[in-house]
Amino acid sequence: MAGVGDQLEIKFRLNDGSDIGPKTFPAATSIATLKESVLAQWPREKENGPRTVKDVKIISAGRILENNRTLNDCRSPLYDIPGSVTTMHVVIQPPSLEKEKKAGDQSPQNKCVCSIL
């Protein structure tokens, strides 16, 4: 694998098939910084865009990348192909699901209990 000082050219594929980028990042860039970049470059005309970095999940080589890791930590051999652009997939986690779960937990629920004798 290449050294830490390398640059990686990355494009982000959105769920509708459109792309953000490509843009060049140092290998020491954290995944949290990548998420901030995606958030800043998100097309404003798209519905259901991320509101915060916590709403963004980045997937590379079939793995969800963790915020505290760097690009160098998450490298695959495909990143080392000279002149290539690495595609990472972006998934948006809707924040409303968490709120609905919390609201559902607070409301009383009717439960049916059956007893077979």
C-alpha positions, -999 to +999 in steps of 0.1 A: +000+000+000+010+036-005+022+059+022+002+081+045+010+113+025-009+101-006-039+118-021-070+099-029-095+110-055-130+102-043-165+106-056-196+100-036-225+081-051-259+091-038-289+068-036-305+082-068-273+074-088-260+109-090-225+118-078-208+144-057-172+150-068-147+137-076-126+156-051-091+149-038-085+142-001-053+134+018-051+098+031-050+111+066-085+127+063-110+114+088-143+099+078-160+126+099-143+152+076-156+133+045-191+134+059-188+172+065-177+176+029-207+155+016-230+176+038-215+209+024-217+197-012-251+181-010-273+193-039-299+216-024-326+207-049-327+171-036-354+162-011-346+144+021-310+156+024-290+151+055-294+177+082-263+168+103-232+146+099-249+120+121-275+115+093-247+105+068-233+070+064-204+063+040-199+028+026-167+017+009-159-019-002-191-031+015-182-016+049-198+013+068-169+036+076-166+048+112-162+086+120-130+082+140-111+063+113-090+078+085-090+071+048-057+054+052-072+030+079-100+021+055-080+015+024-085-014+001-060-025-026-083-009-052-074+026-038-038+021-051-046+020-088-028+050-103-051+077-117-083+060-105-113+076-088-127+057-057-165+056-055-179+056-020-217+052-015-236+077+007-267+066+026-289+090+045-304+078+077-337+097+082-337+113+116-375+111+119-373+073+126-356+079+159-382+104+169-410+081+160-395+053+180-392+076+211-427+089+206-440+053+202-423+043+235-440+070+255-476+064+243-496+037+260-502+006+238-531-017+239-519-053+242-539-084+237-530-114+258-543-148+249-543-178+272-549-213+259-561-238+285 
